[in-house]
Each structure stands twice: as structure tokens, then as C-alpha cells.
Amino acid sequence: MALVVADHCWIPGFDGGYFGVDVFFVLSGFLISRLLLDEYDARGQIGLLQFYVRRLLRLTPPLLLLLAVYLVVAPLIWPEYGLSSHIRDAALAGLYLSDYGRAFWSVPTALQHTWSLSVEEHFYLFWPFVVVLLVRLQPRWRIAGLLGIYLLATAWRMFEYQELGWVATYFRADTRMGGLVCGALLALCLARFTGRIPERAANVVGVLACGALVACLSLGFWRSPSSMIWIASLAQWAAVGLLISASVQDSWISTALSATPLVRLGIISYGMYLWHYPAAVFVRDLLPWYQTLAIVAGFATAMATASYLLLERPLQRYRRNLVFRGKMGAAHEQNRRPLLARENSVAAM
């Protein structure tokens, strides 16, 4: 998330910060697949209705709060676009259609960042059914199947870039599924190696992952052909490396991501992602980057904290009632809490 904010605030040297979205997709695919697989292991089935209700309660209320404030404020600070344009943009974001809106019609504008939420939501619509099919296979065929899906998704992204170009490829859900599937593949593989990865190996993987991410930031300029053809895949596997390293409790990456400030930022990272972009669009043309960053970070943190305390945290209590809490589920939940905290910290990076 920090990489994306740096990019949107036009900080020099962070032109490739948009690869933070690729890290986010891998993390999201990993977490959702882990939740679904854990539920299947605990219950022998996956509650599809409960899954969709939990996702709706997690993503939609904070988004609707942003859109309500946007519809009040946007006509005042961007009157040149007209009220109908603001209503259209809010509708696209609220219906999770920003990805295809950006790809084919270059809308929405000040809500452009909601395209990644649209990609995530489209993934949620069909992925539980894929997991239901996967769990019926033997473990080795599950991995082979997911690897095949990942390779097909990656090939599709490369093909569509050659056919339609950068914008139509970068924003669309069907061309950005590779990162989400990559995270799901990691969730399946990592479950087989829990507690078996040496700390030294985790440290090596973490260092290599950080190096790969730095390479992405250095080489992956906006709209460069290489970014869509191969650097996006490098960013995905850098995220995989970070998660593998974070899964080992005493690794360097795990220790760094367990720092209290990062954990707290991870808790409100979704809200910060929602609120930072409209502020950045408004401020960055008026002020130098360092002032833009200070204002945007302060505003996004304040709004995300308010959203979390007043809206998201109360809804968490209801969402927890929808999660299986039997003996197996409760024990598994207890074991996963440290890892989830570090994964939240990855989201805040």
C-alpha cells in the first residue's frame, strides 16, 4: 500500500510503485484461499453463502462511506466534470466495475484506484467454486491444476497486451488474475511445508524477494512493454517470497513485519487505500511531492482510522459470528493469528 501511495503522490523514484498492486493481489489470493482451505479442513465443506456475506461486509460498507462523501465533496472541488460524471463514477465504483470502466472508457477519474477492488471482487465471485473443485482432487493434482491456471492467466495477460495495449490490459480483471492465482498457489503449497522451512532459508528467500521488488521499482516504468510482459510476474513472485519468509516466525522479514507500527497500519490499510487517492488527485497538482505526501498520508490515516473504529470494527463482530468456531476451527484460528498479523503488515508496505 505504501508503494502505491508513493506513486500516486508523485514521489521521485517511485514511478514503479504501482507494482504494489501486484503484491496486494498475491496477498489477497493467498489469504482468501487459505481461509477457504482452512474452512474445508475444519468442516469438510465450504459455506459459500457465508463466504459472500463476509466479503460483502468487509469490503462494501467502507467503500460506500467513501462514495457518499465523494458525492458530497467532488462536485464542489471538481465542478468542471459535472454532477452526472461524479454520479457515474461513484456508480461504477460501487458496482465494482471500475476495472472495465478504466480499461475501455477511461472512467472513473478521481476514483480510478477502485479498479483493483473490482478485480478482487470479480475474483471472489468464482474462486470459491474453483476451490470446491480443487479439494476433490489429490494434493499433487491440486497444485498442478493451480499452476496450469496461473500459467494460462499469465499467457492471457501477455497476449492481450500485444493485441490491445497497456490500458486495456492493465486494469481488467481477466488480465490481472495471475497475481491472485499465484497467491492461491502459494496458499496450497505453503500449507504442506508449515514448520518445515529453515530460518536461514527463509532469510535468503526474503532478501531475494526484496531485491526482486527493488528491481521492479527500478525497471518497471509506467506503460513500458516489459512491465506487462514480464516485470509484473517478477513482482508477483517477489510477493510470494515475502510471504514465504514471513511464514517463518523468527526470520528477518517476519520480525520486521511484526513491528507494531506496521501491524497497526495493516489493520487500517484498506481504509487508507480507499481514501488516499482522491486526496492525492486534488493536492498533487498544487503542491510539491513532500507536502502532497504529508497531507495525503495524514488525511488518509485519519479517515481510515475513523472508518475502522466507527464502521469496520463493529462489523467485525458480526462477521466473526459467520465463521466456524468449532474446536478445530478455534484452534486453527489461534495458530494463524501471528501469521495473519504479518500478512496485514505486508499489505501496509
BELQUI-V264067 format. One record per helix or strand of 3 or more residues. SS is the DSSP state (a for helix, b for strand). FROM is the first residue (numbers start at 1). LEN is the number of residues. If there is no record, write none. Layout:
SS_FROM_LEN / SS_FROM_LEN
This chain:
a_2_7 / a_17_27 / a_48_30 / a_79_3 / a_83_12 / a_98_8 / a_112_23 / a_139_26 / a_166_5 / a_177_14 / a_199_21 / a_225_22 / a_252_6 / a_260_8 / a_269_15 / a_289_32 / a_327_22
